[in-house]
């Protein structure tokens, strides 16, 4: 009986422990924060481009570049 249990354990080792909850939460927080920043930047760029187009700028890309 002991040898059978030992054989099973040697053939199928226990999976590694999951990462600490703090590490997982931190990683998810970083990804979520990066996604929010990207969304804010894209929204700002679209709004700026819309204002430049409504202002009738000759070169909308130049006007957008001046903002940054």
Backbone as JSON, one array per atom type, in Angstrom:
{
  "sequence": "XXXXXXXXXXXXXXXXXXXXXXXXXXXXXXXXXXXXXXXXXXXXXXXXXXXXXXXXXXXXXXXXXXXX",
  "N": [[0.82, -1.19, 0.0], [1.92, 1.27, 0.8], [3.98, 1.54, -1.06], [2.52, 1.8, -3.45], [1.22, 4.26, -3.07], [3.45, 5.93, -2.93], [4.51, 5.57, -5.5], [2.46, 6.69, -7.08], [2.61, 9.32, -6.21], [5.18, 10.01, -7.06], [4.92, 9.77, -9.8], [2.9, 11.58, -10.43], [3.34, 14.5, -9.49], [2.48, 16.97, -7.0], [0.77, 19.95, -8.01], [2.34, 23.17, -8.53], [2.19, 25.68, -5.95], [-0.35, 28.25, -6.02], [0.25, 31.67, -7.1], [1.0, 34.22, -4.68], [-1.72, 36.02, -3.27], [-1.5, 38.8, -3.15], [0.41, 39.37, -5.13], [-0.95, 38.57, -7.45], [-3.19, 40.28, -7.39], [-1.86, 42.73, -7.6], [-0.72, 42.54, -10.15], [-3.04, 42.41, -11.74], [-4.15, 44.87, -11.1], [-2.23, 46.61, -12.21], [-2.49, 46.03, -14.96], [-5.16, 46.8, -15.38], [-5.02, 49.52, -14.75], [-3.26, 50.4, -16.75], [-4.85, 49.91, -18.99], [-6.93, 51.71, -18.53], [-5.54, 54.13, -18.69], [-4.71, 54.05, -21.38], [-7.2, 54.1, -22.64], [-8.12, 56.63, -21.82], [-6.2, 58.26, -23.05], [-6.67, 57.73, -25.78], [-9.34, 58.6, -26.0], [-8.98, 61.33, -25.44], [-7.31, 62.04, -27.59], [-9.03, 61.62, -29.78], [-11.07, 63.47, -29.19], [-9.62, 65.86, -29.31], [-8.79, 65.82, -32.0], [-11.29, 66.06, -33.19], [-12.05, 68.64, -32.35], [-10.09, 70.12, -33.67], [-10.7, 69.57, -36.35], [-13.25, 70.76, -36.5], [-12.52, 73.37, -36.14], [-11.48, 74.01, -38.52], [-8.82, 73.74, -39.31], [-5.94, 73.92, -41.39], [-4.06, 71.89, -41.5], [-4.8, 69.21, -39.87], [-3.31, 67.25, -38.45], [-1.0, 68.58, -37.71], [-2.01, 70.45, -35.92], [-2.9, 68.69, -33.95], [-0.47, 67.61, -33.14], [0.7, 69.82, -31.95], [-0.61, 70.01, -29.54], [0.59, 68.09, -27.96]],
  "CA": [[0.0, 0.0, 0.0], [2.79, 2.43, 0.86], [4.7, 1.67, -2.32], [1.58, 2.3, -4.46], [1.04, 5.69, -2.82], [4.71, 6.57, -3.28], [4.6, 5.55, -6.95], [1.53, 7.68, -7.61], [3.15, 10.65, -5.91], [6.34, 10.25, -7.9], [4.49, 9.9, -11.18], [2.05, 12.75, -10.56], [3.65, 15.4, -8.37], [1.5, 18.02, -6.71], [1.0, 21.16, -8.8], [2.96, 24.22, -7.73], [1.19, 26.5, -5.27], [-0.7, 29.45, -6.79], [0.99, 32.84, -6.62], [0.39, 34.92, -3.54], [-2.85, 36.86, -3.69], [-1.04, 40.17, -3.34], [1.07, 39.46, -6.44], [-1.98, 38.48, -8.48], [-3.95, 41.52, -7.36], [-1.01, 43.8, -8.09], [-0.63, 42.39, -11.6], [-4.33, 42.8, -12.33], [-4.29, 46.33, -10.94], [-1.38, 47.27, -13.19], [-3.1, 45.88, -16.29], [-6.37, 47.61, -15.42], [-4.59, 50.92, -14.78], [-2.72, 50.66, -18.08], [-5.98, 49.95, -19.92], [-7.64, 52.98, -18.31], [-4.7, 55.21, -19.25], [-4.8, 53.97, -22.84], [-8.54, 54.56, -23.04], [-8.16, 58.08, -21.62], [-5.37, 58.9, -24.08], [-7.37, 57.61, -27.06], [-10.49, 59.49, -25.94], [-8.46, 62.69, -25.54], [-6.83, 62.25, -28.96], [-10.2, 61.74, -30.66], [-11.73, 64.74, -28.9], [-8.76, 66.92, -29.84], [-8.89, 65.78, -33.47], [-12.61, 66.58, -33.54], [-12.01, 70.1, -32.19], [-9.25, 70.68, -34.73], [-11.46, 69.5, -37.59], [-14.32, 71.75, -36.46], [-11.9, 74.69, -36.21], [-11.1, 74.24, -39.91], [-7.37, 73.83, -39.44], [-5.45, 73.47, -42.69], [-3.38, 70.61, -41.3], [-5.27, 68.72, -38.57], [-2.27, 66.52, -37.73], [-0.09, 69.56, -37.1], [-2.71, 70.97, -34.74], [-2.89, 67.65, -32.93], [0.91, 67.49, -32.65], [1.0, 70.98, -31.1], [-1.14, 69.77, -28.2], [1.58, 67.31, -27.21]],
  "C": [[0.87, 1.26, 0.0], [3.51, 2.61, -0.46], [3.79, 2.18, -3.43], [1.37, 3.8, -4.29], [2.29, 6.46, -3.21], [4.86, 6.64, -4.79], [3.68, 6.59, -7.57], [2.07, 9.08, -7.38], [4.34, 10.97, -6.8], [5.94, 10.46, -9.36], [3.68, 11.17, -11.41], [2.31, 13.69, -9.4], [2.55, 16.45, -8.19], [1.8, 19.24, -7.58], [1.64, 22.23, -7.92], [1.87, 25.07, -7.06], [0.86, 27.73, -6.12], [0.1, 30.64, -6.27], [0.25, 33.5, -5.46], [-0.69, 35.87, -4.04], [-2.41, 38.3, -3.96], [-0.38, 40.35, -4.71], [0.05, 39.43, -7.56], [-2.78, 39.77, -8.54], [-3.14, 42.68, -7.92], [-0.9, 43.73, -9.61], [-1.91, 42.81, -12.3], [-4.55, 44.3, -12.23], [-3.46, 47.07, -11.97], [-1.98, 47.19, -14.59], [-4.34, 46.76, -16.41], [-6.02, 49.09, -15.51], [-4.05, 51.29, -16.16], [-3.84, 50.76, -19.11], [-6.75, 51.26, -19.76], [-6.85, 54.15, -18.87], [-4.78, 55.23, -20.77], [-6.15, 54.49, -23.32], [-8.64, 56.08, -22.9], [-7.37, 58.8, -22.7], [-6.09, 58.86, -25.42], [-8.59, 58.54, -27.1], [-10.06, 60.94, -26.1], [-8.0, 62.99, -26.96], [-8.0, 62.42, -29.93], [-10.91, 63.07, -30.44], [-10.93, 65.91, -29.45], [-8.84, 66.97, -31.36], [-10.23, 66.34, -33.92], [-12.64, 68.1, -33.41], [-11.19, 70.74, -33.29], [-10.0, 70.67, -36.06], [-12.57, 70.54, -37.63], [-13.77, 73.16, -36.56], [-11.46, 75.01, -37.63], [-9.61, 74.4, -40.1], [-6.93, 73.27, -40.8], [-4.8, 72.1, -42.57], [-3.77, 70.06, -39.93], [-4.2, 67.97, -37.78], [-1.28, 67.47, -37.06], [-0.73, 70.16, -35.84], [-2.74, 69.96, -33.61], [-1.5, 67.5, -32.32], [1.26, 68.65, -31.71], [0.49, 70.77, -29.68], [-0.14, 69.01, -27.35], [2.94, 67.8, -27.55]]
}
